Amino acid sequence: METLGFAEKNNEPEPVMLAPSLTTARKRFVINVIANATYIGAQAALTFWMTPYLIGYLGLAAYGVIPLTQNIVAYTSVLTTALNTAVTRFLTIQLEQRQISAANRTFNTAFFTILGLFLFLTPVVAAVAWAFPSIFKIPPGLEKDASWLFLLMAVLFFVSVVGGIFSVSTFVYSEFLKYNLVNIAGLLARVCLLIILFSLFSPRLWYAGAAALTAALVALLGYLLLWRKLTPELKVSRTAFDRTQLKEQLGMGGWVTVNMVGVMLLSRVDLIIVNAFYGAASTGGYASLVQFTLLMEYLVTAAGNVIRPVILIKYAQQDIPGLRKLCNQAVKMLGFALALPIGLLCGFSKPFLSLWLGPSYQYLSTLLIAILIHQALNYSVRPMLYVHTAYNKVRWPGIITLLCGIGSIVLGISFATWDIWGVIGVAIAVGITWTVKNGIYMPLYTAHIMKLKWWAFLPSLLPSIFGVLFVGAISYGVTLVIYPAKWLILVGLFFLVSMVYAILVWTVGLNHEDRRMIIDMLPFKNQLKKLHLISSE
């Protein structure tokens, strides 16, 4: 067999590797959660620092071009994310069942298909980069910089997708500590280059794209090293490309593609509508707040990276009762977790924006609430998507998501045309359509494919709703008594509200089984039992 970079002797038996067991995933759960939380914290710190930093150098209108460009480039992920989702599903199950030959065919089929897609999209990307300033509202004098920024962001996306193919090894074996160390190294490279460019040269818009591309290249190198170490039996080989495997992957990935189109319309089109109806300055203000949506997405993805292998393994083992229980608990706890940061940002929106961007940006507080308030509910259902993937039931979720995405465009344009609420109306349109899909359809369909009662997953959505309302109301009430005019006071109030919320969730929100599951995952639970800090039951 011809390979790229690896020699294989035809006479040698195929290497045998240990399958990624459920026990291994459980043992690494806590360390993976900590690693993911650390990376999320690093991303949040980067966002908090970089947004006012770039606005200070470039101005609000010019800054808005950066996330607008990212949104446009992200539409190409419709073609690649669908394939990655299918590959992850098949590869995890094949490695769990020790089907090494099939796993190699799955990996190489995906890898060379991605390369082919890149070659196909290259002229399209070049054409869009050239026409970008003519299509969108760009501040005068930044037309060339906007084109270069788009081109750099497109290359960045391609590099990231290739990195995603090689990072599948860390996912399969739950090695998220190493995965996140690689990502943090990329973030550090991005920050360092950004500071160097803006400090030594005149501010240019495309510097942001160059720094982000550098981070992606650093991460790709790290993924390659981890891939070779964790899965030496996976080899890059042109002859391992399997058209039958491609048909299977595209059979599942085709409907995932439809779903991704809908997701992009739901989560990305709002910024384009704002740019078209309200101009570059409003785009910059909206874009600065939409970044918190990305932070929520990072948080959910980090949690999903830990829970998704367990869901796939449980399905591979046909432990359906365990799968139902796991999905319910994951949705419930994810809802409680997301409610805290979202409630804090909504309740403290005015003082937070005043301290973060400056007092003149307090007018964005209502927009921030409209963008965020529904997200705890809508992101908490993510584990249900993994159940759909495990069952390979992705057709109807894709269709419904696409319909909701189209509805989001229609509603967003309608609200912008009527101009009753301004840019806030666009955010409300997205929230309505997103909630219809995730708050109603998702739990009903998940119960249907698992052959459960139609209401089986509805109770697990309540924590996200009540959690946001509680934290948001308490936080706003605190500002009426103590208005935080300094970061130290605001952080202190964040901590105070968080402690009250955590105590109530632990004592009232979680049941005995939920608390027992969390305790069982603690690496130091035996020491806590000896100190009588937790029950030994």
Secondary structure in CASP SS format (residue, H / E / C, confidence):
PFRMAT SS
TARGET T0000
AUTHOR 0000-0000-0000
METHOD secondary structure of the structure
MODEL  1
M C 1.00
E C 1.00
T C 1.00
L C 1.00
G C 1.00
F C 1.00
A C 1.00
E C 1.00
K C 1.00
N C 1.00
N C 1.00
E C 1.00
P C 1.00
E C 1.00
P C 1.00
V C 1.00
M C 1.00
L C 1.00
A C 1.00
P C 1.00
S C 1.00
L H 1.00
T H 1.00
T H 1.00
A H 1.00
R H 1.00
K H 1.00
R C 1.00
F H 1.00
V H 1.00
I H 1.00
N H 1.00
V H 1.00
I H 1.00
A H 1.00
N H 1.00
A H 1.00
T H 1.00
Y H 1.00
I H 1.00
G H 1.00
A H 1.00
Q H 1.00
A H 1.00
A H 1.00
L H 1.00
T H 1.00
F H 1.00
W H 1.00
M H 1.00
T H 1.00
P H 1.00
Y H 1.00
L H 1.00
I H 1.00
G H 1.00
Y H 1.00
L H 1.00
G C 1.00
L H 1.00
A H 1.00
A H 1.00
Y H 1.00
G C 1.00
V H 1.00
I H 1.00
P H 1.00
L H 1.00
T H 1.00
Q H 1.00
N H 1.00
I H 1.00
V H 1.00
A H 1.00
Y C 1.00
T C 1.00
S H 1.00
V H 1.00
L H 1.00
T H 1.00
T H 1.00
A H 1.00
L H 1.00
N H 1.00
T H 1.00
A H 1.00
V H 1.00
T H 1.00
R H 1.00
F H 1.00
L H 1.00
T H 1.00
I H 1.00
Q H 1.00
L H 1.00
E H 1.00
Q C 1.00
R C 1.00
Q C 1.00
I H 1.00
S H 1.00
A H 1.00
A H 1.00
N H 1.00
R H 1.00
T H 1.00
F H 1.00
N H 1.00
T H 1.00
A H 1.00
F H 1.00
F H 1.00
T H 1.00
I H 1.00
L H 1.00
G H 1.00
L H 1.00
F H 1.00
L H 1.00
F H 1.00
L H 1.00
T H 1.00
P H 1.00
V H 1.00
V H 1.00
A H 1.00
A H 1.00
V H 1.00
A H 1.00
W H 1.00
A H 1.00
F H 1.00
P H 1.00
S H 1.00
I H 1.00
F C 1.00
K C 1.00
I C 1.00
P C 1.00
P C 1.00
G C 1.00
L C 1.00
E H 1.00
K H 1.00
D H 1.00
A H 1.00
S H 1.00
W H 1.00
L H 1.00
F H 1.00
L H 1.00
L H 1.00
M H 1.00
A H 1.00
V H 1.00
L H 1.00
F H 1.00
F H 1.00
V H 1.00
S H 1.00
V H 1.00
V H 1.00
G H 1.00
G H 1.00
I H 1.00
F H 1.00
S C 1.00
V H 1.00
S H 1.00
T H 1.00
F H 1.00
V H 1.00
Y C 1.00
S C 1.00
E C 1.00
F H 1.00
L H 1.00
K H 1.00
Y H 1.00
N H 1.00
L H 1.00
V H 1.00
N H 1.00
I H 1.00
A H 1.00
G H 1.00
L H 1.00
L H 1.00
A H 1.00
R H 1.00
V H 1.00
C H 1.00
L H 1.00
L H 1.00
I H 1.00
I H 1.00
L H 1.00
F H 1.00
S H 1.00
L H 1.00
F C 1.00
S C 1.00
P C 1.00
R C 1.00
L C 1.00
W C 1.00
Y H 1.00
A H 1.00
G H 1.00
A H 1.00
A H 1.00
A H 1.00
L H 1.00
T H 1.00
A H 1.00
A H 1.00
L H 1.00
V H 1.00
A H 1.00
L H 1.00
L H 1.00
G H 1.00
Y H 1.00
L H 1.00
L H 1.00
L H 1.00
W H 1.00
R H 1.00
K H 1.00
L H 1.00
T C 1.00
P C 1.00
E C 1.00
L C 1.00
K C 1.00
V C 1.00
S C 1.00
R H 1.00
T H 1.00
A H 1.00
F C 1.00
D C 1.00
R H 1.00
T H 1.00
Q H 1.00
L H 1.00
K H 1.00
E H 1.00
Q H 1.00
L H 1.00
G H 1.00
M H 1.00
G H 1.00
G H 1.00
W H 1.00
V H 1.00
T H 1.00
V H 1.00
N H 1.00
M H 1.00
V H 1.00
G H 1.00
V H 1.00
M H 1.00
L H 1.00
L H 1.00
S H 1.00
R H 1.00
V H 1.00
D H 1.00
L H 1.00
I H 1.00
I H 1.00
V H 1.00
N H 1.00
A H 1.00
F H 1.00
Y H 1.00
G H 1.00
A H 1.00
A H 1.00
S H 1.00
T H 1.00
G H 1.00
G H 1.00
Y H 1.00
A H 1.00
S H 1.00
L H 1.00
V H 1.00
Q H 1.00
F H 1.00
T H 1.00
L H 1.00
L H 1.00
M H 1.00
E H 1.00
Y H 1.00
L H 1.00
V H 1.00
T H 1.00
A H 1.00
A H 1.00
G H 1.00
N H 1.00
V H 1.00
I H 1.00
R H 1.00
P H 1.00
V H 1.00
I H 1.00
L H 1.00
I H 1.00
K H 1.00
Y H 1.00
A H 1.00
Q C 1.00
Q C 1.00
D C 1.00
I H 1.00
P H 1.00
G H 1.00
L H 1.00
R H 1.00
K H 1.00
L H 1.00
C H 1.00
N H 1.00
Q H 1.00
A H 1.00
V H 1.00
K H 1.00
M H 1.00
L H 1.00
G H 1.00
F H 1.00
A H 1.00
L H 1.00
A H 1.00
L H 1.00
P H 1.00
I H 1.00
G H 1.00
L H 1.00
L H 1.00
C H 1.00
G H 1.00
F C 1.00
S H 1.00
K H 1.00
P H 1.00
F H 1.00
L H 1.00
S H 1.00
L H 1.00
W H 1.00
L C 1.00
G C 1.00
P H 1.00
S H 1.00
Y H 1.00
Q H 1.00
Y H 1.00
L H 1.00
S H 1.00
T H 1.00
L H 1.00
L H 1.00
I H 1.00
A H 1.00
I H 1.00
L H 1.00
I C 1.00
H C 1.00
Q H 1.00
A H 1.00
L H 1.00
N H 1.00
Y H 1.00
S H 1.00
V C 1.00
R H 1.00
P H 1.00
M H 1.00
L H 1.00
Y H 1.00
V H 1.00
H H 1.00
T H 1.00
A H 1.00
Y H 1.00
N C 1.00
K C 1.00
V C 1.00
R H 1.00
W H 1.00
P H 1.00
G H 1.00
I H 1.00
I H 1.00
T H 1.00
L H 1.00
L H 1.00
C H 1.00
G H 1.00
I H 1.00
G H 1.00
S H 1.00
I H 1.00
V H 1.00
L H 1.00
G H 1.00
I H 1.00
S H 1.00
F H 1.00
A H 1.00
T H 1.00
W H 1.00
D C 1.00
I C 1.00
W C 1.00
G C 1.00
V H 1.00
I H 1.00
G H 1.00
V H 1.00
A H 1.00
I H 1.00
A H 1.00
V H 1.00
G H 1.00
I H 1.00
T H 1.00
W H 1.00
T H 1.00
V H 1.00
K H 1.00
N H 1.00
G H 1.00
I H 1.00
Y H 1.00
M H 1.00
P H 1.00
L H 1.00
Y H 1.00
T H 1.00
A H 1.00
H H 1.00
I H 1.00
M C 1.00
K C 1.00
L C 1.00
K C 1.00
W C 1.00
W C 1.00
A C 1.00
F C 1.00
L C 1.00
P H 1.00
S H 1.00
L H 1.00
L H 1.00
P H 1.00
S H 1.00
I H 1.00
F H 1.00
G H 1.00
V H 1.00
L H 1.00
F H 1.00
V H 1.00
G H 1.00
A H 1.00
I H 1.00
S H 1.00
Y H 1.00
G H 1.00
V H 1.00
T H 1.00
L H 1.00
V H 1.00
I C 1.00
Y C 1.00
P C 1.00
A C 1.00
K C 1.00
W H 1.00
L H 1.00
I H 1.00
L H 1.00
V H 1.00
G H 1.00
L H 1.00
F H 1.00
F H 1.00
L H 1.00
V H 1.00
S H 1.00
M H 1.00
V H 1.00
Y H 1.00
A H 1.00
I H 1.00
L H 1.00
V H 1.00
W H 1.00
T H 1.00
V H 1.00
G H 1.00
L C 1.00
N C 1.00
H H 1.00
E H 1.00
D H 1.00
R H 1.00
R H 1.00
M H 1.00
I H 1.00
I H 1.00
D H 1.00
M C 1.00
L C 1.00
P C 1.00
F C 1.00
K H 1.00
N H 1.00
Q H 1.00
L H 1.00
K H 1.00
K H 1.00
L C 1.00
H C 1.00
L C 1.00
I C 1.00
S C 1.00
S C 1.00
E C 1.00
END
